[in-house]
Amino acid sequence: MTKKKESMVDLQKLEPEEKIKYEIADELGLLDKVLNNGWKSLSSKETGKIGGMITKRKRKETK
C-alpha cells in the first residue's frame, strides 16, 4: 500500500475551511513540515496554535 502524501494536495482546489488550515500553517512556518510529513507530524502545541487562529479568523468573518 502506498500512503497518499499531503504534498499532492492542490492548494488552489481546497474547500475554504481546509485552505485556511494550510494558510495558517504557512504563516506559522509549518507548511513544509505538513507537506513533507503530514498533519500528524505536528506537536499538540502547533496544532493548538493553528486551531486557535482558525477560530479567531472565523470570529472576525462573522462580525
N, CA, C and O atoms as a GROMACS GRO file, in nm:
protein
  252
    1MET      N    1   0.083  -0.119   0.000
    1MET     CA    2   0.000   0.000   0.000
    1MET      C    3   0.087   0.124   0.000
    1MET      O    4   0.188   0.131   0.069
    2THR      N    5   0.047   0.221  -0.078
    2THR     CA    6   0.118   0.348  -0.076
    2THR      C    7   0.034   0.452  -0.005
    2THR      O    8  -0.088   0.461  -0.025
    3LYS      N    9   0.099   0.528   0.077
    3LYS     CA   10   0.030   0.632   0.153
    3LYS      C   11   0.023   0.758   0.068
    3LYS      O   12   0.123   0.801   0.011
    4LYS      N   13  -0.094   0.817   0.060
    4LYS     CA   14  -0.111   0.941  -0.016
    4LYS      C   15  -0.041   1.054   0.058
    4LYS      O   16  -0.068   1.079   0.175
    5LYS      N   17   0.049   1.119  -0.011
    5LYS     CA   18   0.125   1.228   0.051
    5LYS      C   19   0.047   1.357   0.050
    5LYS      O   20  -0.026   1.385  -0.044
    6GLU      N   21   0.063   1.435   0.155
    6GLU     CA   22  -0.001   1.565   0.165
    6GLU      C   23   0.052   1.660   0.057
    6GLU      O   24  -0.018   1.752   0.016
    7SER      N   25   0.176   1.637   0.011
    7SER     CA   26   0.234   1.726  -0.088
    7SER      C   27   0.161   1.717  -0.221
    7SER      O   28   0.181   1.801  -0.309
    8MET      N   29   0.076   1.617  -0.238
    8MET     CA   30  -0.001   1.602  -0.360
    8MET      C   31  -0.123   1.694  -0.359
    8MET      O   32  -0.196   1.700  -0.458
    9VAL      N   33  -0.146   1.764  -0.250
    9VAL     CA   34  -0.263   1.850  -0.236
    9VAL      C   35  -0.248   1.973  -0.324
    9VAL      O   36  -0.145   2.040  -0.322
   10ASP      N   37  -0.354   2.003  -0.401
   10ASP     CA   38  -0.356   2.125  -0.482
   10ASP      C   39  -0.419   2.234  -0.395
   10ASP      O   40  -0.540   2.235  -0.372
   11LEU      N   41  -0.337   2.324  -0.348
   11LEU     CA   42  -0.382   2.427  -0.255
   11LEU      C   43  -0.488   2.519  -0.313
   11LEU      O   44  -0.562   2.583  -0.238
   12GLN      N   45  -0.498   2.526  -0.445
   12GLN     CA   46  -0.597   2.612  -0.509
   12GLN      C   47  -0.735   2.548  -0.515
   12GLN      O   48  -0.834   2.618  -0.532
   13LYS      N   49  -0.742   2.416  -0.501
   13LYS     CA   50  -0.870   2.344  -0.517
   13LYS      C   51  -0.928   2.295  -0.385
   13LYS      O   52  -1.017   2.210  -0.384
   14LEU      N   53  -0.879   2.347  -0.274
   14LEU     CA   54  -0.928   2.305  -0.143
   14LEU      C   55  -1.057   2.377  -0.106
   14LEU      O   56  -1.085   2.486  -0.155
   15GLU      N   57  -1.133   2.313  -0.020
   15GLU     CA   58  -1.250   2.378   0.038
   15GLU      C   59  -1.200   2.495   0.124
   15GLU      O   60  -1.088   2.491   0.175
   16PRO      N   61  -1.282   2.599   0.140
   16PRO     CA   62  -1.238   2.718   0.217
   16PRO      C   63  -1.185   2.685   0.356
   16PRO      O   64  -1.085   2.744   0.399
   17GLU      N   65  -1.249   2.593   0.428
   17GLU     CA   66  -1.203   2.561   0.563
   17GLU      C   67  -1.068   2.490   0.562
   17GLU      O   68  -0.984   2.515   0.650
   18GLU      N   69  -1.045   2.404   0.465
   18GLU     CA   70  -0.917   2.336   0.454
   18GLU      C   71  -0.808   2.434   0.413
   18GLU      O   72  -0.695   2.427   0.461
   19LYS      N   73  -0.843   2.526   0.324
   19LYS     CA   74  -0.747   2.623   0.275
   19LYS      C   75  -0.696   2.710   0.389
   19LYS      O   76  -0.578   2.744   0.394
   20ILE      N   77  -0.786   2.747   0.480
   20ILE     CA   78  -0.747   2.829   0.595
   20ILE      C   79  -0.640   2.757   0.678
   20ILE      O   80  -0.544   2.820   0.722
   21LYS      N   81  -0.656   2.626   0.698
   21LYS     CA   82  -0.557   2.549   0.774
   21LYS      C   83  -0.419   2.559   0.710
   21LYS      O   84  -0.319   2.582   0.779
   22TYR      N   85  -0.415   2.541   0.580
   22TYR     CA   86  -0.287   2.547   0.511
   22TYR      C   87  -0.229   2.688   0.513
   22TYR      O   88  -0.108   2.704   0.527
   23GLU      N   89  -0.312   2.790   0.500
   23GLU     CA   90  -0.265   2.928   0.504
   23GLU      C   91  -0.203   2.960   0.640
   23GLU      O   92  -0.097   3.022   0.647
   24ILE      N   93  -0.270   2.918   0.746
   24ILE     CA   94  -0.219   2.946   0.881
   24ILE      C   95  -0.091   2.867   0.906
   24ILE      O   96   0.003   2.919   0.965
   25ALA      N   97  -0.087   2.742   0.861
   25ALA     CA   98   0.036   2.663   0.875
   25ALA      C   99   0.152   2.734   0.805
   25ALA      O  100   0.264   2.734   0.855
   26ASP      N  101   0.125   2.793   0.690
   26ASP     CA  102   0.227   2.866   0.616
   26ASP      C  103   0.271   2.989   0.695
   26ASP      O  104   0.391   3.017   0.705
   27GLU      N  105   0.176   3.063   0.751
   27GLU     CA  106   0.209   3.183   0.830
   27GLU      C  107   0.296   3.149   0.951
   27GLU      O  108   0.381   3.228   0.991
   28LEU      N  109   0.273   3.032   1.008
   28LEU     CA  110   0.350   2.990   1.126
   28LEU      C  111   0.480   2.920   1.090
   28LEU      O  112   0.556   2.879   1.178
   29GLY      N  113   0.507   2.906   0.961
   29GLY     CA  114   0.629   2.839   0.917
   29GLY      C  115   0.622   2.688   0.928
   29GLY      O  116   0.725   2.621   0.935
   30LEU      N  117   0.502   2.633   0.929
   30LEU     CA  118   0.484   2.489   0.946
   30LEU      C  119   0.440   2.418   0.818
   30LEU      O  120   0.425   2.296   0.818
   31LEU      N  121   0.420   2.492   0.711
   31LEU     CA  122   0.365   2.432   0.588
   31LEU      C  123   0.457   2.325   0.531
   31LEU      O  124   0.410   2.219   0.491
   32ASP      N  125   0.587   2.350   0.528
   32ASP     CA  126   0.680   2.250   0.474
   32ASP      C  127   0.674   2.121   0.556
   32ASP      O  128   0.678   2.011   0.500
   33LYS      N  129   0.665   2.135   0.687
   33LYS     CA  130   0.657   2.018   0.774
   33LYS      C  131   0.529   1.939   0.746
   33LYS      O  132   0.532   1.816   0.742
   34VAL      N  133   0.418   2.009   0.726
   34VAL     CA  134   0.290   1.945   0.697
   34VAL      C  135   0.295   1.876   0.561
   34VAL      O  136   0.253   1.761   0.548
   35LEU      N  137   0.347   1.945   0.461
   35LEU     CA  138   0.351   1.887   0.327
   35LEU      C  139   0.444   1.767   0.318
   35LEU      O  140   0.416   1.672   0.245
   36ASN      N  141   0.554   1.770   0.393
   36ASN     CA  142   0.650   1.659   0.389
   36ASN      C  143   0.610   1.541   0.476
   36ASN      O  144   0.632   1.425   0.438
   37ASN      N  145   0.551   1.569   0.592
   37ASN     CA  146   0.527   1.462   0.690
   37ASN      C  147   0.382   1.444   0.730
   37ASN      O  148   0.350   1.350   0.803
   38GLY      N  149   0.294   1.531   0.685
   38GLY     CA  150   0.152   1.520   0.719
   38GLY      C  151   0.118   1.595   0.847
   38GLY      O  152   0.205   1.638   0.922
   39TRP      N  153  -0.013   1.610   0.868
   39TRP     CA  154  -0.062   1.684   0.984
   39TRP      C  155  -0.026   1.614   1.115
   39TRP      O  156  -0.011   1.681   1.218
   40LYS      N  157  -0.010   1.482   1.113
   40LYS     CA  158   0.022   1.408   1.236
   40LYS      C  159   0.161   1.438   1.288
   40LYS      O  160   0.193   1.405   1.403
   41SER      N  161   0.245   1.498   1.206
   41SER     CA  162   0.382   1.528   1.249
   41SER      C  163   0.389   1.652   1.339
   41SER      O  164   0.492   1.677   1.401
   42LEU      N  165   0.281   1.728   1.345
   42LEU     CA  166   0.280   1.849   1.428
   42LEU      C  167   0.261   1.814   1.575
   42LEU      O  168   0.194   1.716   1.608
   43SER      N  169   0.319   1.894   1.660
   43SER     CA  170   0.301   1.875   1.804
   43SER      C  171   0.163   1.926   1.844
   43SER      O  172   0.097   1.996   1.766
   44SER      N  173   0.121   1.892   1.963
   44SER     CA  174  -0.009   1.939   2.010
   44SER      C  175  -0.009   2.091   2.026
   44SER      O  176  -0.112   2.156   2.006
   45LYS      N  177   0.104   2.147   2.061
   45LYS     CA  178   0.115   2.292   2.073
   45LYS      C  179   0.096   2.359   1.937
   45LYS      O  180   0.027   2.460   1.925
   46GLU      N  181   0.158   2.301   1.834
   46GLU     CA  182   0.146   2.356   1.698
   46GLU      C  183   0.003   2.345   1.645
   46GLU      O  184  -0.049   2.439   1.586
   47THR      N  185  -0.060   2.230   1.666
   47THR     CA  186  -0.198   2.214   1.618
   47THR      C  187  -0.293   2.302   1.696
   47THR      O  188  -0.390   2.353   1.640
   48GLY      N  189  -0.267   2.320   1.824
   48GLY     CA  190  -0.350   2.409   1.905
   48GLY      C  191  -0.340   2.553   1.859
   48GLY      O  192  -0.439   2.625   1.857
   49LYS      N  193  -0.220   2.594   1.821
   49LYS     CA  194  -0.199   2.730   1.769
   49LYS      C  195  -0.277   2.749   1.639
   49LYS      O  196  -0.342   2.852   1.620
   50ILE      N  197  -0.272   2.649   1.551
   50ILE     CA  198  -0.346   2.657   1.424
   50ILE      C  199  -0.496   2.663   1.453
   50ILE      O  200  -0.567   2.745   1.394
   51GLY      N  201  -0.544   2.578   1.541
   51GLY     CA  202  -0.686   2.577   1.576
   51GLY      C  203  -0.732   2.709   1.635
   51GLY      O  204  -0.841   2.757   1.603
   52GLY      N  205  -0.650   2.767   1.720
   52GLY     CA  206  -0.684   2.896   1.781
   52GLY      C  207  -0.692   3.006   1.677
   52GLY      O  208  -0.780   3.092   1.683
   53MET      N  209  -0.600   3.004   1.582
   53MET     CA  210  -0.601   3.106   1.479
   53MET      C  211  -0.719   3.089   1.383
   53MET      O  212  -0.772   3.188   1.332
   54ILE      N  213  -0.759   2.965   1.357
   54ILE     CA  214  -0.877   2.939   1.274
   54ILE      C  215  -1.000   2.998   1.342
   54ILE      O  216  -1.081   3.065   1.278
   55THR      N  217  -1.013   2.971   1.470
   55THR     CA  218  -1.127   3.023   1.546
   55THR      C  219  -1.129   3.175   1.544
   55THR      O  220  -1.235   3.236   1.527
   56LYS      N  221  -1.014   3.235   1.562
   56LYS     CA  222  -1.004   3.381   1.563
   56LYS      C  223  -1.049   3.439   1.428
   56LYS      O  224  -1.121   3.538   1.424
   57ARG      N  225  -1.006   3.377   1.319
   57ARG     CA  226  -1.044   3.425   1.186
   57ARG      C  227  -1.193   3.409   1.162
   57ARG      O  228  -1.257   3.497   1.103
   58LYS      N  229  -1.249   3.297   1.205
   58LYS     CA  230  -1.393   3.274   1.186
   58LYS      C  231  -1.473   3.378   1.263
   58LYS      O  232  -1.575   3.425   1.213
   59ARG      N  233  -1.430   3.413   1.381
   59ARG     CA  234  -1.499   3.516   1.459
   59ARG      C  235  -1.494   3.651   1.390
   59ARG      O  236  -1.592   3.725   1.389
   60LYS      N  237  -1.378   3.683   1.331
   60LYS     CA  238  -1.364   3.809   1.259
   60LYS      C  239  -1.458   3.814   1.139
   60LYS      O  240  -1.517   3.919   1.112
   61GLU      N  241  -1.472   3.703   1.068
   61GLU     CA  242  -1.557   3.697   0.949
   61GLU      C  243  -1.704   3.716   0.982
   61GLU      O  244  -1.778   3.770   0.900
   62THR      N  245  -1.747   3.672   1.099
   62THR     CA  246  -1.889   3.681   1.135
   62THR      C  247  -1.925   3.819   1.190
   62THR      O  248  -2.043   3.851   1.201
   63LYS      N  249  -1.828   3.898   1.224
   63LYS     CA  250  -1.856   4.033   1.280
   63LYS      C  251  -1.874   4.133   1.171
   63LYS      O  252  -1.899   4.251   1.199
   0.00000   0.00000   0.00000
